[in-house]
Amino acid sequence: MNATVNEEVTFLAENGIDADATASPVIKRYSLIAAGIGIIPLPLIDTVLISGVQVKMVYDLAKAFDVPFEESRAKALVGSLVGGIAPLGIAGGVASLVRTIPFIGMAAWYFVGPALAFASTYAVGKVFSEHFQTGGTLLTFDADKIRAHYQREFEAALKSKKVNKTLA
């Protein structure tokens, strides 16, 4: 299918398809893009690129649910949400250090990086989608209150057999 994400979202919404069906292809597409970026062996560059993918996904979700979007607010919320999870931060930090070990580190990163990027982006998509579906906006999104839900979605994505098959 050669349609853009926006065309897919518009088609689904115009044809009365439920909100989960509208959000799921958006979340999956951006999660896969993030996983691809997760392979990049350059610390910080991958993080910046993945954050950009996550903000673009929030934009597409906001558009799908007719929620006003403000890029600076979305960047701050995504950063606060993702950066506020200690295990993810520690895992990401350790993984970044591991990839500096010649040969072994890069081989390990090839498996860990995409999985972390996919799970993080998937979890961001799920929490924003659910928030928008219940009438929330970027102004009413409270990262501190939603962080535990984000962490559950992140952990579920890492453990998911479907995710492992997608990345394999």
N, C-alpha and C positions, 0 to 999 in steps of 0.2 A: 504494500500500500504506500503510495507516494504522498498522502495527505500530511499536512503539517499537524502538529499537536493542536493548534487553535482550530483548524478545520475539523479535526476529530471531535473535539469538545463541543463545538458548535453543532455538528451533525447529531451527536448524542442528545444534547439538550433540546434541540428543535424537534426531535422525534420522541420526546417524552420518556427517555430512558432514565432510570433512577440515578440518584446522585452517586452511589457507589460505582455504578457502571460508568458514570461520567469521569469520576476521579481515578479509578483504577488504571486505565491505560496511560494517563498522564504520570501517575506515580511510578508505574513500571518503567516507562520510557526513560524518565530522568534518573531512576535508580540504576538502570543499565548504563546510561551515559556516565554516571558517577563511578560505577565499577570500572569502566574502561579507563577513566582518568586515574583511578586508584592504582593502576599499574605503573604510573609515572614514577621513576626512581629519584625525583628531586624533591627533597623535603621543603615544605612550605608552598612550593608552586602547586603541588597537587591539592593542598588544603585550600588555597585561594580559588583554584578552578572548581573544586567540588562545592565550595560555598556559593560561587556564582551559579552553578547548576541548580542548587537548592533554592536560591532566590528566584531564579527563572521559573522553577516549578511552582513556587508559591504564587508567582504572578499568574501563571496559567490556571491554577486552581481558583484564585480569586476571580479571575475573569469568568471561569466556568460557573461560579456561584454568584456572579454579579456583585462582588464585594469590592469596594474601592481599594486601590493599591497605591502604596507609597513606597518606593524602592528603599529609601534610607531606613524607614521603619521596619521593612521586611528584613533587610540586612542585619539590623540590630537584634531583631527577634530570633532569627535563625542562629546568629552567633551566640546569643545568650542561651538558647535552648541546647544547642549542640555542645558548646563550650562548658556548660554547667554540669555535665555528667562526668563525675570523677573517673569511673572505670573506663569510659570511652577516651577521656583525655590521657589517662595513664597508658591504656592499651595503644593508643595512637602514638604517644611519646616513645614508648618502648619499641613499638614497631618501626618508628622512624630511626631510632638508634640502631636497631638490628640491621636495617638495610645498609648501614655504613660498613658492616663487616664484609670484607671482600668475598665474593662468590656465594657463601652461605647466606649472608644477609639478603642479598638480592633475590636468591631463590625463595627464601621464606617470604619476602615481601610480595612476590608474584602471587602468592595465595592469600596472604593476610590483607594486603592493601585493597584489592577489589571487594573483598567481603565486608570490610569495615565501611568502605565508601557506599556500597549498595545498601547495607543495613541502616546506616545513618540517614541516607537520603530517603529511603523507604519510610523510616519512622517519622521524619520531618513531614513527608507528604501525608501520612496517615493522620497525624495530629492536626495539621492545618486543614485538611479535608473535613475531618469530623467537626472541627471548630466552625468552619464556614457553613457546613450543613445545618448546624444548630443555630444559625443566625449571627454567629460571631463575626467580628471584623479584625483588622490588624490593630485597631485601637483598643479592642476589648481582649486581645490575646495576652494572657498573663503567663509568661514563660515559667515563672517560679511554680505556679499552680499546675502547669501541664507537664512539667519536667518528668515526674514519675511515670506518667502515661507514655511519654516519649521513650523513656528508658525501657519500659515493658515492650513497646513496639520494636525497639532496636534489638533487644535480646531475642524476641520471637523471630525476627528476620534472620538473625545470625544462626538460629537453630533450625530454621525452616528447611525441610528437604527440597521444597520447590525452589528456594533461593539457591541452594547448592547445585541443583540440576541446571538452573539458568546460567550460573557462572562457570559450570564445568565445560 
